[in-house]
Amino acid sequence: MEDLLQILRRVELFRDLTEEQLEQIGKISKREIYHKGETICKQGEPGDKMYVVSLGQVEVMVRDSKGNSYSALYLGVGQLVGEMALIDEGTRSASVIGVDDETVVYGIPNDRFTALCVSDPEIGYIMMRNIAQDLSFKLRHRDFDPSDT
Amino acid sequence: MIYKVSYVVKGGEYPGSIKNEYEEPKVGSRVKVGPIECEILEIQQIMPPRGDFLFLHATVVPVENNKSEEK
């Protein structure tokens, strides 16, 4: 558990949580290992959990309406992926694939996360604020134009 | 300090990357954006720090492209 807590402390999503609150998050998190090219979650499928990247990188692949797939973004250590399905309860907006031979993520099931937020509204507020800030950062990343600098 | 960095690849040919760094990224240093090795051209802070986190944009260029431009 201590190893997991060390990892969680360095993830912005969990910023401002107390050690006790982090332990509660740790209890509902499950370590998953993927290899290069393995699918972590698939576009269009129901989203039942979000993931925190702990080791390596993941590739976010989007399939457009014509069926063409393109790489939209890479996410590395400490980043959150799959949170949109938690927020809007829709299906996966993209597929996520392991980039490195050892890609490690922690999966947090939506139902257990929601139950934790309801039972401890302070965790709920902090986590929802941090998820919103992460989404904002991703929007800034997407909209950034190097030619403007 | 943890540096949350948005790496944007100049030219738009490759997707960018977001990841945490535990050492401050510097202009001229190299970083892997997905499978592509890139060199950092420019860094800017994009929002105020929060807690232990600093938020940065880094414009990068694939190393191979940069070599050919130098020739």
Backbone of each chain as ProteinMPNN parsed JSONL, in Angstrom:
{"seq_chain_A": "MEDLLQILRRVELFRDLTEEQLEQIGKISKREIYHKGETICKQGEPGDKMYVVSLGQVEVMVRDSKGNSYSALYLGVGQLVGEMALIDEGTRSASVIGVDDETVVYGIPNDRFTALCVSDPEIGYIMMRNIAQDLSFKLRHRDFDPSDT", "coords_chain_A": {"N_chain_A": [[0.83, -1.21, 0.0], [2.003, 1.224, 0.725], [3.779, 1.751, -1.39], [1.986, 2.274, -3.438], [0.74, 4.554, -2.403], [2.858, 6.334, -2.49], [3.045, 6.716, -5.219], [0.526, 7.812, -5.805], [0.653, 10.23, -4.428], [2.106, 11.817, -6.117], [0.55, 12.52, -8.182], [-1.409, 14.818, -9.87], [-4.152, 14.734, -9.821], [-4.823, 13.877, -7.291], [-4.099, 15.863, -5.624], [-4.07, 17.753, -2.64], [-5.542, 15.947, -1.145], [-5.868, 14.268, 2.003], [-3.652, 12.026, 3.847], [-5.188, 9.902, 4.811], [-7.408, 10.057, 3.171], [-6.193, 9.559, 0.728], [-5.475, 6.911, 1.143], [-7.958, 5.708, 1.078], [-8.599, 6.077, -1.602], [-6.568, 4.52, -2.658], [-7.417, 1.989, -1.881], [-9.467, 1.421, -3.652], [-8.252, 1.298, -6.054], [-6.779, -0.4, -8.797], [-3.961, -2.125, -9.919], [-2.827, -2.374, -13.25], [-1.23, -4.005, -15.936], [0.069, -3.387, -19.126], [1.179, -4.232, -22.44], [3.24, -3.099, -25.19], [1.207, -1.777, -27.689], [-1.092, -3.029, -26.791], [-4.593, -2.867, -26.065], [-6.096, -0.684, -23.823], [-8.503, 0.584, -23.257], [-11.48, 0.87, -25.284], [-12.694, 2.863, -27.959], [-16.079, 3.902, -28.041], [-17.063, 1.914, -26.429], [-18.724, 1.153, -23.275], [-17.753, 3.228, -20.519], [-16.278, 2.17, -17.729], [-14.4, 2.72, -15.86], [-11.759, 4.963, -14.764], [-8.335, 5.831, -15.499], [-5.041, 6.063, -14.117], [-1.899, 6.902, -15.264], [0.962, 5.17, -14.466], [3.44, 4.172, -15.14], [5.47, 4.418, -18.021], [4.017, 5.23, -21.246], [0.811, 6.093, -22.684], [-1.171, 5.853, -25.662], [-3.537, 7.917, -27.15], [-6.071, 7.171, -29.244], [-8.122, 8.176, -31.88], [-11.047, 7.441, -33.681], [-12.462, 8.573, -36.612], [-15.584, 9.771, -38.153], [-15.5, 8.652, -40.658], [-14.223, 6.353, -40.313], [-11.507, 6.408, -40.162], [-8.541, 6.142, -38.284], [-6.651, 8.066, -35.982], [-3.75, 9.237, -34.235], [-4.113, 11.02, -31.319], [-2.963, 12.022, -29.021], [-0.341, 11.608, -26.614], [-0.067, 10.257, -23.379], [1.676, 10.481, -20.384], [3.489, 9.536, -17.403], [1.677, 9.988, -14.395], [-0.61, 11.009, -15.485], [-4.127, 11.385, -16.205], [-6.596, 9.329, -17.615], [-9.508, 8.497, -19.49], [-11.433, 9.753, -18.028], [-13.554, 11.189, -19.018], [-15.773, 9.598, -19.544], [-16.538, 9.05, -16.997], [-17.414, 11.525, -16.123], [-19.43, 12.378, -17.985], [-20.91, 10.128, -18.386], [-21.072, 8.895, -20.79], [-20.122, 6.902, -23.704], [-16.807, 5.562, -24.373], [-14.652, 8.038, -25.617], [-12.435, 7.749, -27.09], [-9.882, 5.399, -28.08], [-7.478, 3.771, -26.004], [-4.114, 2.98, -25.839], [-1.353, 0.925, -24.946], [1.991, 2.131, -24.986], [4.593, 1.518, -24.29], [6.667, -1.368, -23.544], [6.293, -2.136, -20.946], [3.701, -0.892, -19.645], [2.151, 0.708, -17.112], [-0.859, 1.125, -15.405], [-3.23, 2.542, -13.084], [-6.384, 1.467, -12.406], [-9.467, 2.951, -11.67], [-12.523, 2.174, -10.574], [-15.604, 3.488, -11.779], [-18.046, 3.268, -10.35], [-17.311, 2.663, -7.714], [-15.717, 4.82, -7.158], [-17.54, 6.926, -7.35], [-19.249, 6.241, -5.251], [-17.5, 6.593, -3.122], [-17.077, 9.353, -3.256], [-19.629, 10.25, -2.608], [-19.901, 9.3, -0.02], [-17.889, 10.67, 1.274], [-17.927, 13.815, 1.004], [-15.934, 15.781, 0.901], [-13.714, 14.565, -0.304], [-14.988, 14.133, -2.722], [-15.44, 16.792, -3.641], [-12.787, 17.797, -3.882], [-11.628, 15.986, -5.691], [-13.304, 16.232, -7.962], [-12.859, 18.905, -8.589], [-10.133, 18.745, -9.202], [-10.199, 17.014, -11.397], [-11.601, 18.636, -13.187], [-9.7, 20.674, -13.501], [-7.685, 19.241, -14.704], [-8.899, 18.546, -17.136], [-9.135, 21.102, -18.175], [-6.442, 21.738, -18.504], [-5.806, 19.908, -20.496], [-7.365, 20.901, -22.59], [-6.096, 23.364, -22.997], [-3.661, 22.41, -23.864], [-4.44, 21.19, -26.275], [-5.305, 23.391, -27.739], [-3.081, 24.907, -28.022], [-0.903, 26.782, -29.994], [2.12, 26.595, -31.488], [3.104, 28.53, -33.205], [2.188, 30.89, -32.266], [3.912, 31.787, -30.371]], "CA_chain_A": [[0.0, 0.0, 0.0], [2.855, 2.418, 0.796], [4.274, 2.021, -2.742], [0.888, 2.9, -4.177], [0.539, 5.91, -1.882], [3.959, 7.156, -3.033], [2.681, 7.054, -6.601], [-0.657, 8.685, -5.808], [1.031, 11.56, -3.946], [2.757, 12.577, -7.191], [-0.432, 12.689, -9.256], [-2.141, 16.057, -9.6], [-5.549, 14.394, -9.548], [-5.034, 13.631, -5.861], [-3.555, 16.997, -4.88], [-4.842, 18.277, -1.503], [-6.163, 14.897, -0.329], [-5.081, 13.872, 3.177], [-3.13, 10.652, 3.762], [-6.313, 8.984, 5.02], [-8.241, 10.067, 1.955], [-5.421, 8.856, -0.311], [-5.579, 5.475, 1.416], [-9.268, 5.26, 0.589], [-8.471, 5.974, -3.063], [-5.717, 3.361, -2.911], [-8.181, 0.742, -1.682], [-10.352, 1.114, -4.8], [-7.433, 1.341, -7.279], [-6.203, -1.71, -9.136], [-2.83, -2.023, -10.848], [-2.967, -3.152, -14.478], [-0.027, -3.905, -16.768], [-0.166, -3.603, -20.553], [2.383, -4.237, -23.265], [3.192, -2.218, -26.357], [0.156, -2.093, -28.663], [-2.289, -3.602, -26.156], [-5.666, -1.9, -25.852], [-6.505, -0.489, -22.427], [-9.958, 0.727, -23.416], [-11.803, 0.996, -26.705], [-13.674, 3.891, -28.317], [-17.455, 3.44, -28.277], [-17.514, 0.992, -25.388], [-19.059, 1.851, -22.018], [-16.583, 3.532, -19.693], [-16.583, 1.766, -16.354], [-13.354, 3.166, -14.935], [-10.732, 5.872, -15.279], [-7.002, 5.284, -15.274], [-3.903, 6.948, -13.871], [-0.69, 6.282, -15.813], [1.981, 5.075, -13.419], [4.734, 3.88, -15.765], [5.395, 4.387, -19.478], [3.088, 6.165, -21.893], [-0.314, 5.524, -23.432], [-1.525, 6.612, -26.859], [-4.981, 8.129, -27.286], [-6.382, 7.028, -30.672], [-9.505, 8.548, -32.189], [-11.561, 6.983, -34.984], [-13.433, 9.581, -37.045], [-16.853, 9.252, -38.693], [-15.213, 7.893, -41.882], [-13.556, 5.116, -39.931], [-10.048, 6.581, -40.103], [-8.018, 6.329, -36.928], [-5.443, 8.87, -35.876], [-3.204, 9.399, -32.891], [-4.463, 12.374, -30.876], [-2.203, 12.496, -27.86], [0.299, 10.637, -25.729], [-0.132, 10.637, -21.966], [2.725, 9.796, -19.637], [3.385, 9.312, -15.959], [0.912, 10.923, -13.579], [-1.758, 11.585, -16.198], [-5.439, 10.767, -16.06], [-7.219, 9.001, -18.9], [-10.791, 7.798, -19.336], [-12.27, 10.45, -17.057], [-14.74, 11.778, -19.644], [-16.907, 8.685, -19.368], [-16.981, 9.195, -15.603], [-18.102, 12.806, -15.978], [-20.672, 12.523, -18.77], [-21.568, 8.813, -18.417], [-21.166, 8.431, -22.174], [-19.193, 5.83, -24.066], [-15.419, 6.007, -24.529], [-14.5, 8.966, -26.739], [-11.215, 7.377, -27.806], [-9.227, 4.178, -27.604], [-6.212, 4.035, -25.313], [-3.232, 1.849, -26.15], [-0.037, 0.96, -24.311], [3.076, 2.51, -25.898], [5.844, 0.868, -23.875], [6.524, -2.794, -23.256], [5.686, -2.233, -19.626], [2.877, 0.289, -19.386], [1.393, 0.393, -15.89], [-1.902, 2.094, -15.05], [-4.112, 2.178, -11.978], [-7.781, 1.625, -12.781], [-10.362, 3.33, -10.563], [-13.888, 1.921, -11.082], [-16.499, 4.645, -11.627], [-19.086, 3.089, -9.326], [-16.7, 2.745, -6.383], [-15.252, 6.197, -6.994], [-18.725, 7.752, -7.079], [-19.709, 5.91, -3.896], [-16.557, 7.225, -2.191], [-17.354, 10.81, -3.276], [-20.897, 10.481, -1.907], [-19.71, 9.043, 1.411], [-16.992, 11.705, 1.793], [-18.067, 14.918, 0.038], [-14.691, 16.546, 0.735], [-12.988, 13.871, -1.38], [-15.733, 14.39, -3.958], [-15.179, 18.154, -4.115], [-11.38, 17.953, -4.292], [-11.367, 15.194, -6.899], [-14.009, 16.809, -9.11], [-12.115, 20.125, -8.945], [-8.876, 18.364, -9.857], [-10.531, 16.479, -12.73], [-11.926, 19.798, -14.031], [-8.45, 21.37, -13.822], [-6.958, 18.399, -15.654], [-9.554, 18.725, -18.437], [-8.76, 22.441, -18.629], [-5.058, 21.652, -18.984], [-5.818, 19.187, -21.781], [-7.892, 21.827, -23.601], [-5.032, 24.322, -23.303], [-2.682, 21.678, -24.671], [-4.985, 20.984, -27.625], [-5.465, 24.676, -28.431], [-1.818, 25.64, -28.096], [-0.32, 26.889, -31.333], [3.506, 27.033, -31.306], [3.412, 29.706, -34.027], [1.781, 32.096, -31.529], [4.911, 32.156, -29.36]], "C_chain_A": [[0.865, 1.26, 0.0], [3.407, 2.78, -0.582], [3.217, 2.755, -3.55], [0.679, 4.342, -3.714], [1.626, 6.859, -2.386], [3.63, 7.618, -4.449], [1.538, 8.068, -6.609], [-0.313, 10.107, -5.365], [1.603, 12.434, -5.052], [1.837, 12.768, -8.39], [-1.306, 13.891, -8.919], [-3.6, 15.792, -9.252], [-5.832, 14.29, -8.045], [-4.473, 14.757, -4.981], [-4.56, 17.485, -3.825], [-5.622, 17.203, -0.734], [-5.263, 14.593, 0.865], [-4.573, 12.441, 2.986], [-4.26, 9.628, 3.913], [-7.197, 8.903, 3.773], [-7.529, 9.355, 0.805], [-5.508, 7.343, -0.118], [-6.911, 4.919, 0.92], [-9.266, 5.129, -0.936], [-7.648, 4.726, -3.419], [-6.477, 2.046, -2.816], [-9.067, 0.402, -2.873], [-9.578, 1.124, -6.128], [-6.821, -0.031, -7.536], [-5.122, -1.54, -10.202], [-3.068, -2.922, -12.058], [-1.728, -2.928, -15.33], [-0.391, -4.224, -18.217], [1.169, -3.581, -21.286], [2.172, -3.335, -24.48], [2.096, -2.684, -27.336], [-1.109, -2.687, -28.064], [-3.319, -2.506, -25.864], [-6.081, -1.873, -24.38], [-8.013, -0.258, -22.367], [-10.241, 1.133, -24.855], [-12.896, 2.034, -26.94], [-15.043, 3.269, -28.58], [-17.977, 2.487, -27.217], [-17.894, 1.766, -24.12], [-17.807, 2.073, -21.184], [-16.88, 3.207, -18.24], [-15.498, 2.158, -15.359], [-12.473, 4.215, -15.593], [-9.378, 5.314, -14.855], [-6.002, 6.401, -14.962], [-2.657, 6.226, -14.384], [0.416, 6.335, -14.757], [3.376, 4.831, -13.985], [4.549, 3.805, -17.278], [4.435, 5.443, -20.013], [1.933, 5.389, -22.516], [-0.6, 6.44, -24.616], [-3.044, 6.712, -26.942], [-5.291, 8.153, -28.777], [-7.857, 7.338, -30.899], [-9.869, 8.028, -33.578], [-12.636, 7.972, -35.414], [-14.644, 8.926, -37.698], [-16.654, 8.452, -39.978], [-14.477, 6.586, -41.583], [-12.046, 5.208, -39.908], [-9.605, 6.82, -38.657], [-6.777, 7.197, -36.96], [-5.042, 9.012, -34.41], [-3.426, 10.832, -32.438], [-3.506, 12.91, -29.828], [-1.499, 11.317, -27.192], [0.193, 11.153, -24.3], [0.884, 9.805, -21.198], [2.437, 9.748, -18.152], [2.588, 10.418, -15.265], [-0.349, 11.441, -14.243], [-3.002, 10.698, -16.069], [-6.017, 10.501, -17.445], [-8.515, 8.241, -18.634], [-11.746, 8.49, -18.39], [-13.549, 11.011, -17.678], [-15.968, 10.905, -19.444], [-17.433, 8.725, -17.932], [-17.846, 10.447, -15.459], [-19.451, 12.796, -16.702], [-21.454, 11.214, -18.931], [-21.795, 8.311, -19.839], [-20.201, 7.279, -22.426], [-17.785, 6.425, -24.224], [-15.289, 6.887, -25.781], [-13.265, 8.638, -27.585], [-10.753, 6.01, -27.302], [-7.903, 4.561, -26.961], [-5.348, 2.783, -25.4], [-1.891, 2.016, -25.435], [1.048, 1.262, -25.333], [4.343, 1.723, -25.577], [5.592, -0.599, -23.538], [5.98, -3.039, -21.863], [4.979, -0.905, -19.344], [1.988, -0.051, -18.193], [0.39, 1.514, -15.621], [-2.618, 1.598, -13.788], [-5.54, 2.482, -12.393], [-8.619, 1.941, -11.544], [-11.799, 3.171, -11.065], [-14.816, 3.104, -10.78], [-17.478, 4.469, -10.474], [-18.498, 3.212, -7.916], [-16.193, 4.163, -6.104], [-16.431, 7.107, -6.636], [-19.231, 7.499, -5.663], [-18.808, 6.565, -2.843], [-16.811, 8.735, -2.104], [-18.637, 11.13, -2.51], [-20.702, 10.311, -0.397], [-18.786, 10.081, 2.054], [-16.998, 12.876, 0.804], [-16.804, 15.76, -0.123], [-13.813, 15.898, -0.331], [-13.658, 14.189, -2.715], [-15.429, 15.764, -4.511], [-13.757, 18.272, -4.661], [-11.117, 17.218, -5.611], [-12.056, 15.786, -8.12], [-13.332, 18.107, -9.555], [-10.844, 19.763, -9.702], [-9.115, 17.772, -11.243], [-10.837, 17.64, -13.683], [-10.651, 20.532, -14.44], [-7.621, 20.562, -14.817], [-7.561, 18.536, -17.056], [-9.193, 20.087, -19.029], [-7.335, 22.432, -19.196], [-5.011, 20.963, -20.35], [-6.361, 20.08, -22.897], [-6.831, 22.853, -23.994], [-3.971, 23.668, -24.172], [-3.168, 21.566, -26.111], [-5.003, 22.285, -28.423], [-4.156, 25.424, -28.621], [-1.264, 25.612, -29.521], [1.106, 27.428, -31.191], [3.83, 28.288, -32.116], [3.014, 31.003, -33.345], [2.879, 32.602, -30.609], [6.035, 32.984, -29.977]], "O_chain_A": [[0.517, 2.252, -0.641], [3.5, 3.959, -0.923], [3.507, 3.724, -4.251], [0.468, 5.24, -4.529], [1.363, 8.027, -2.672], [3.902, 8.757, -4.826], [1.584, 9.061, -7.335], [-0.9, 11.074, -5.852], [1.589, 13.66, -4.942], [2.285, 13.13, -9.478], [-1.871, 13.978, -7.829], [-4.209, 16.536, -8.482], [-6.939, 14.578, -7.59], [-4.385, 14.622, -3.76], [-5.753, 17.608, -4.102], [-6.299, 17.527, 0.242], [-4.039, 14.652, 0.753], [-5.009, 11.734, 2.077], [-4.279, 8.61, 3.221], [-7.662, 7.832, 3.382], [-8.152, 8.647, 0.014], [-5.602, 6.589, -1.086], [-6.979, 3.802, 0.408], [-9.85, 4.199, -1.492], [-7.981, 3.984, -4.343], [-6.218, 1.109, -3.571], [-9.39, -0.765, -3.091], [-10.172, 0.978, -7.196], [-6.402, -0.726, -6.611], [-5.334, -0.906, -11.236], [-3.46, -4.081, -11.916], [-1.231, -1.806, -15.438], [-1.076, -5.209, -18.494], [2.148, -2.996, -20.822], [1.062, -2.875, -24.75], [2.075, -3.842, -27.751], [-2.108, -2.833, -28.768], [-2.977, -1.389, -25.476], [-6.377, -2.907, -23.782], [-8.708, -0.834, -21.53], [-9.377, 1.663, -25.554], [-13.892, 2.081, -26.217], [-15.154, 2.245, -29.253], [-19.184, 2.269, -27.111], [-17.444, 2.893, -23.916], [-16.915, 1.225, -21.14], [-17.659, 3.909, -17.594], [-15.653, 1.953, -14.155], [-12.442, 4.342, -16.817], [-9.283, 4.451, -13.982], [-6.105, 7.517, -15.471], [-2.386, 5.089, -13.998], [0.753, 7.397, -14.233], [4.374, 5.233, -13.387], [3.59, 3.204, -17.763], [4.092, 6.408, -19.33], [2.05, 4.205, -22.832], [-0.313, 7.636, -24.581], [-3.748, 5.71, -26.819], [-4.836, 9.043, -29.495], [-8.727, 6.825, -30.196], [-9.096, 8.161, -34.527], [-13.605, 8.197, -34.689], [-14.731, 7.702, -37.791], [-17.521, 7.665, -40.359], [-14.154, 5.819, -42.49], [-11.365, 4.212, -39.665], [-10.215, 7.592, -37.918], [-5.948, 7.076, -37.862], [-5.861, 8.921, -33.496], [-2.976, 11.766, -33.101], [-3.266, 14.115, -29.756], [-1.991, 10.189, -27.201], [0.348, 12.349, -24.049], [0.946, 8.584, -21.343], [1.298, 9.899, -17.709], [2.793, 11.607, -15.509], [-1.086, 12.226, -13.646], [-2.937, 9.486, -15.862], [-5.935, 11.346, -18.337], [-8.613, 7.453, -17.693], [-12.752, 7.909, -17.983], [-14.518, 11.28, -16.968], [-17.067, 11.406, -19.206], [-18.611, 8.468, -17.68], [-18.868, 10.439, -14.773], [-20.479, 13.153, -16.127], [-22.525, 11.195, -19.537], [-22.608, 7.415, -20.068], [-19.561, 6.758, -21.513], [-17.61, 7.644, -24.208], [-15.756, 6.523, -26.86], [-13.084, 9.192, -28.67], [-11.177, 5.537, -26.248], [-7.286, 5.558, -27.334], [-5.788, 1.679, -25.081], [-1.366, 3.125, -25.338], [1.031, 0.71, -26.433], [5.074, 1.312, -26.478], [4.461, -1.012, -23.283], [5.289, -4.029, -21.622], [5.581, 0.059, -18.872], [1.178, -0.977, -18.251], [0.744, 2.693, -15.61], [-2.61, 0.408, -13.473], [-5.87, 3.627, -12.698], [-8.497, 1.284, -10.51], [-12.246, 3.957, -11.899], [-14.813, 3.647, -9.675], [-17.717, 5.404, -9.709], [-19.12, 3.798, -7.03], [-16.235, 4.641, -4.97], [-16.335, 7.945, -5.739], [-19.601, 8.437, -4.956], [-19.284, 7.031, -1.808], [-16.767, 9.321, -1.022], [-18.722, 12.159, -1.841], [-21.256, 11.066, 0.402], [-18.892, 10.342, 3.252], [-16.183, 12.925, -0.117], [-16.612, 16.389, -1.164], [-13.234, 16.592, -1.166], [-12.989, 14.477, -3.707], [-15.184, 15.91, -5.709], [-13.545, 18.782, -5.761], [-10.476, 17.748, -6.518], [-11.465, 15.84, -9.198], [-13.238, 18.382, -10.751], [-10.512, 20.385, -10.711], [-8.326, 17.999, -12.16], [-10.398, 17.641, -14.834], [-10.523, 20.965, -15.585], [-6.938, 21.129, -15.67], [-6.831, 18.631, -18.043], [-8.973, 20.21, -20.234], [-7.062, 23.04, -20.23], [-4.273, 21.38, -21.243], [-5.874, 20.024, -24.026], [-6.679, 23.177, -25.171], [-3.446, 24.284, -25.098], [-2.413, 21.812, -27.051], [-4.751, 22.288, -29.628], [-4.116, 26.452, -29.296], [-1.173, 24.561, -30.155], [1.293, 28.586, -30.818], [4.738, 29.035, -31.751], [3.429, 32.084, -33.761], [2.797, 33.725, -30.112], [6.964, 33.383, -29.275]]}, "seq_chain_B": "MIYKVSYVVKGGEYPGSIKNEYEEPKVGSRVKVGPIECEILEIQQIMPPRGDFLFLHATVVPVENNKSEEK", "coords_chain_B": {"N_chain_B": [[9.335, 19.717, -6.451], [6.891, 19.164, -8.965], [6.685, 18.892, -12.406], [4.208, 19.488, -14.589], [3.878, 18.857, -17.841], [2.99, 20.057, -20.999], [3.684, 18.905, -24.032], [4.176, 20.122, -27.184], [4.404, 19.355, -30.544], [6.253, 20.969, -32.929], [5.029, 22.065, -36.048], [2.977, 20.308, -36.329], [2.884, 17.728, -37.281], [3.122, 15.489, -35.724], [1.406, 13.986, -32.92], [1.032, 15.572, -29.718], [2.135, 15.453, -26.264], [1.394, 14.822, -22.823], [2.87, 14.904, -19.703], [4.185, 14.136, -16.418], [7.109, 15.566, -15.08], [10.036, 15.148, -13.15], [12.296, 16.537, -12.959], [13.346, 19.793, -13.822], [12.329, 20.731, -17.035], [14.404, 21.75, -19.738], [15.396, 24.137, -22.259], [16.745, 22.772, -25.17], [17.182, 20.283, -24.092], [16.415, 16.731, -24.362], [13.499, 14.771, -25.07], [11.114, 12.128, -24.914], [8.394, 11.964, -26.982], [5.719, 10.174, -27.149], [6.74, 7.641, -29.32], [8.708, 9.142, -30.465], [11.787, 10.838, -30.493], [12.48, 13.992, -29.239], [13.561, 17.451, -29.294], [13.689, 20.112, -26.995], [12.481, 23.288, -27.748], [11.38, 25.591, -26.714], [10.05, 26.903, -23.672], [7.278, 27.598, -21.631], [5.477, 28.962, -18.854], [2.156, 28.127, -18.11], [0.064, 28.482, -16.368], [-0.594, 29.569, -12.98], [1.45, 28.091, -10.339], [0.297, 25.264, -8.424], [0.141, 24.0, -5.266], [2.517, 21.44, -5.133], [2.871, 21.503, -7.825], [3.878, 22.589, -11.046], [2.98, 24.202, -14.045], [3.529, 23.707, -17.378], [4.142, 24.62, -20.823], [5.782, 23.097, -23.5], [7.442, 23.631, -26.461], [8.422, 21.486, -28.971], [10.705, 19.782, -31.21], [11.055, 17.15, -33.568], [14.039, 15.228, -33.278], [15.381, 14.343, -35.577], [14.367, 16.039, -37.588], [15.35, 18.45, -36.703], [18.065, 18.107, -36.966], [18.34, 17.985, -39.78], [17.555, 20.546, -40.435], [19.629, 21.991, -39.426], [21.694, 21.495, -41.131]], "CA_chain_B": [[8.409, 20.273, -7.439], [6.53, 18.278, -10.077], [6.4, 19.709, -13.589], [3.235, 18.891, -15.507], [4.314, 19.496, -19.086], [2.298, 19.845, -22.265], [4.65, 18.958, -25.129], [3.537, 20.314, -28.488], [5.419, 19.146, -31.576], [6.189, 22.02, -33.936], [4.713, 21.594, -37.401], [1.692, 19.603, -36.29], [2.961, 16.431, -37.955], [3.002, 14.447, -34.709], [0.613, 14.386, -31.755], [1.813, 15.975, -28.563], [2.145, 14.583, -25.094], [1.351, 15.451, -21.497], [3.384, 14.01, -18.668], [4.862, 14.74, -15.269], [8.566, 15.456, -15.023], [10.5, 15.404, -11.783], [13.382, 17.506, -13.096], [12.867, 20.901, -14.641], [12.707, 20.633, -18.45], [15.194, 22.912, -20.175], [15.583, 24.295, -23.699], [17.888, 22.013, -25.666], [17.197, 18.896, -23.618], [15.643, 15.811, -25.203], [12.375, 14.134, -24.409], [10.362, 11.236, -25.801], [6.972, 12.26, -27.157], [5.352, 8.881, -27.731], [7.968, 6.93, -29.691], [9.584, 10.071, -31.184], [12.692, 11.639, -29.661], [12.368, 15.406, -29.609], [14.384, 18.429, -28.578], [12.866, 21.229, -26.521], [12.845, 24.575, -28.341], [10.882, 26.725, -25.928], [9.218, 26.508, -22.526], [6.593, 28.711, -20.956], [4.532, 28.588, -17.797], [0.846, 28.482, -18.658], [-0.854, 28.887, -15.302], [0.162, 29.656, -11.725], [1.671, 26.808, -9.664], [-0.656, 24.864, -7.371], [0.803, 22.994, -4.426], [3.845, 21.057, -5.623], [2.814, 21.358, -9.282], [4.125, 23.723, -11.93], [2.312, 23.835, -15.299], [4.363, 24.234, -18.462], [4.064, 24.226, -22.229], [7.093, 23.015, -24.149], [7.415, 23.399, -27.904], [9.528, 20.57, -29.279], [10.851, 19.414, -32.621], [11.726, 15.839, -33.659], [15.488, 15.392, -33.38], [15.806, 14.147, -36.972], [14.025, 17.265, -38.309], [16.233, 19.526, -36.251], [19.408, 17.852, -37.574], [18.326, 18.333, -41.192], [17.458, 22.011, -40.542], [20.933, 22.561, -39.064], [22.67, 21.26, -42.214]], "C_chain_B": [[8.143, 19.246, -8.55], [6.109, 19.172, -11.247], [5.416, 18.953, -14.481], [3.414, 19.602, -16.842], [3.446, 19.063, -20.261], [3.33, 20.007, -23.374], [3.885, 19.07, -26.448], [4.618, 20.232, -29.552], [5.226, 20.179, -32.684], [5.912, 21.415, -35.316], [3.422, 20.807, -37.466], [1.69, 18.229, -36.934], [2.742, 15.264, -36.987], [2.1, 14.919, -33.572], [1.536, 14.781, -30.602], [1.682, 15.002, -27.415], [1.968, 15.423, -23.832], [1.925, 14.446, -20.508], [4.027, 14.791, -17.533], [6.363, 14.519, -15.41], [8.991, 15.812, -13.607], [11.769, 16.249, -11.76], [12.91, 18.576, -14.064], [13.282, 20.724, -16.105], [13.425, 21.915, -18.891], [15.284, 22.943, -21.7], [16.851, 23.546, -24.107], [17.923, 20.583, -25.178], [16.245, 18.046, -24.461], [14.581, 15.091, -24.398], [11.686, 13.221, -25.415], [8.898, 11.649, -25.813], [6.398, 11.051, -27.888], [6.642, 8.17, -28.086], [9.026, 7.845, -30.297], [10.482, 10.841, -30.208], [12.691, 13.08, -30.162], [13.311, 16.251, -28.775], [13.5, 19.615, -28.198], [13.396, 22.549, -27.092], [12.491, 25.741, -27.428], [10.004, 26.208, -24.797], [8.525, 27.746, -21.981], [5.631, 28.176, -19.907], [3.14, 29.014, -18.256], [-0.198, 28.807, -17.597], [-0.072, 28.9, -13.988], [0.364, 28.276, -11.093], [0.573, 26.541, -8.643], [0.01, 23.769, -6.552], [2.202, 22.712, -4.945], [3.931, 21.063, -7.144], [3.049, 22.681, -10.007], [3.634, 23.296, -13.32], [3.0, 24.517, -16.478], [3.891, 23.758, -19.834], [5.491, 24.128, -22.745], [6.859, 22.777, -25.637], [8.637, 22.569, -28.251], [9.573, 20.306, -30.779], [11.508, 18.029, -32.655], [13.208, 16.018, -33.93], [15.952, 15.267, -34.824], [15.543, 15.405, -37.786], [15.011, 18.372, -37.979], [17.628, 19.367, -36.863], [19.415, 18.326, -39.024], [18.238, 19.845, -41.384], [18.801, 22.676, -40.27], [21.92, 22.471, -40.217], [22.683, 22.437, -43.209]], "O_chain_B": [[9.053, 18.556, -9.008], [5.291, 20.079, -11.096], [5.749, 17.914, -15.053], [3.139, 20.796, -16.963], [3.205, 17.877, -20.483], [3.8, 21.116, -23.631], [3.058, 18.22, -26.778], [5.622, 20.941, -29.486], [4.163, 20.249, -33.3], [6.486, 20.393, -35.691], [2.835, 20.654, -38.538], [0.633, 17.625, -37.118], [2.249, 14.203, -37.368], [2.033, 16.115, -33.288], [2.69, 14.355, -30.543], [1.189, 13.885, -27.569], [2.35, 16.592, -23.791], [1.517, 13.285, -20.478], [4.368, 15.965, -17.683], [6.823, 13.446, -15.801], [8.386, 16.662, -12.953], [12.258, 16.631, -10.697], [12.169, 18.297, -15.006], [14.472, 20.582, -16.388], [13.082, 23.015, -18.459], [15.252, 21.899, -22.351], [17.895, 23.673, -23.466], [18.607, 19.745, -25.765], [15.388, 18.568, -25.174], [14.743, 14.836, -23.205], [11.673, 13.499, -26.614], [8.245, 11.679, -24.77], [6.567, 10.915, -29.1], [7.552, 8.092, -27.26], [10.125, 7.389, -30.613], [10.007, 11.418, -29.23], [12.877, 13.344, -31.35], [13.79, 15.842, -27.717], [12.668, 20.062, -28.989], [14.572, 22.886, -26.949], [13.202, 26.745, -27.373], [9.304, 25.207, -24.945], [9.128, 28.815, -21.887], [5.055, 27.097, -20.05], [2.96, 30.132, -18.737], [-1.248, 29.361, -17.921], [1.0, 28.302, -13.9], [-0.461, 27.384, -11.288], [-0.005, 27.467, -8.073], [0.396, 22.731, -7.089], [2.984, 23.636, -5.171], [4.956, 20.67, -7.703], [2.509, 23.726, -9.645], [3.849, 22.154, -13.727], [3.045, 25.744, -16.563], [3.33, 22.673, -19.989], [6.318, 24.991, -22.453], [6.164, 21.837, -26.023], [9.756, 22.91, -27.869], [8.618, 20.569, -31.509], [12.414, 17.755, -31.867], [13.594, 16.871, -34.73], [16.831, 16.014, -35.252], [16.385, 15.809, -38.588], [15.446, 19.127, -38.849], [18.281, 20.345, -37.226], [20.359, 18.983, -39.462], [18.766, 20.381, -42.358], [19.096, 23.754, -40.787], [22.867, 23.255, -40.294], [23.439, 22.416, -44.18]]}, "name": "protein", "num_of_chains": 2, "seq": "MEDLLQILRRVELFRDLTEEQLEQIGKISKREIYHKGETICKQGEPGDKMYVVSLGQVEVMVRDSKGNSYSALYLGVGQLVGEMALIDEGTRSASVIGVDDETVVYGIPNDRFTALCVSDPEIGYIMMRNIAQDLSFKLRHRDFDPSDTMIYKVSYVVKGGEYPGSIKNEYEEPKVGSRVKVGPIECEILEIQQIMPPRGDFLFLHATVVPVENNKSEEK"}
